[in-house]
Amino acid sequence: MNKTKIELYNVGKTKNRIKILKDINLRFGSGKIHILIGPSGAGKTTLLRLLNRMDEPSSGKIEYDGKDIKDIPVLELRRRIGMVFQIPVIFDGTVKNNLSVPYSLRTNSNHVNEEDLINALELSGLRNDFLERRASDLSVGEKQRLTVARALMNKPDVLLLDEPTSALDHFTGIKLLESIKKLNEALGLTIIMVTHQLEYARILDGRVINLVNGTIVRVEEVEDSFLDSESI
């Protein structure tokens, strides 16, 4: 039986008296790919943000490796559960400067391991000669790959992806997803991604979790997906 990496027990989220998530019971298997789909406003991004405490549930409990995430220091939790946002967040300076931001949090040292930098770039589909480039000069697709590489610097167990292809053209988006799938295969990363595109879910393969109005309406493998449209 596959080990559970993250589990939600009766999780709910209410904002401004509006129920965004309702009694979510869900398991994310270790080393697996999980795709959250559903219409806008279904609660997909909210659910994702709860998993590394960028937001807090109004009710219920979330466990990581069998431990309540509230009992794990936030910085430690976010080292284990990395997140890539819809729009790439880039800091001033070079690619190397950007990659060094989480490194100091993980190692408590200002010394950057060059091998770690190069490995993170290559795993994200960027060449090592990108290190000295100014991050602001990169294309949008390269910036998104940089944010993936930066998340990998913490050597996480889980990678959360909030519609990472939304700012990319179709071809670049497909290439990024292929890199993400390789990360799952090479590192055994647990991948949890929000998307509106079923085509992207099929590329990644794995388990599809369909949310509607804050409720899980169906969970199944991609090849068994009951959805036949190309987007949600």
JOSULSUL-V731215 format. One line per field, one symbol per residue. phi: phi as a letter, one per 20 degrees, with the letter a starting at -180 (. if undefined). burial: + if it has 24 or more other ideal C-beta (glycine too) atoms within 12 Angstrom, else -. Layout:
phi = ???
burial = ???
This chain:
phi = .ffeeccddlfcbcclmdeeccledbddffmddcdecqfgnfoffgggfffcmfbdfebnbcddlndgffedggffffffdfcdefdgedefoegfgfffgfgfffdlbefefgfffffffffendffffgeffffefffffffffffgffffelfeccecelfefedfgffffffffffffffffdmfedccebeefgfffffmodddddclmcfdacafgfdgfedeebd
burial = ---+++++--+++------+++-+-+++++++++++++---++++++++++++-+-++-+++++----+-------++++++++++-+-+---++++++++++-++-----+---+++-+++++++---++-+-+--+-+++++++++++++++++++++++++++-+---++-+++-++++++--+-+++++++++-+++++++++++++--+++--+--+--+-+----+
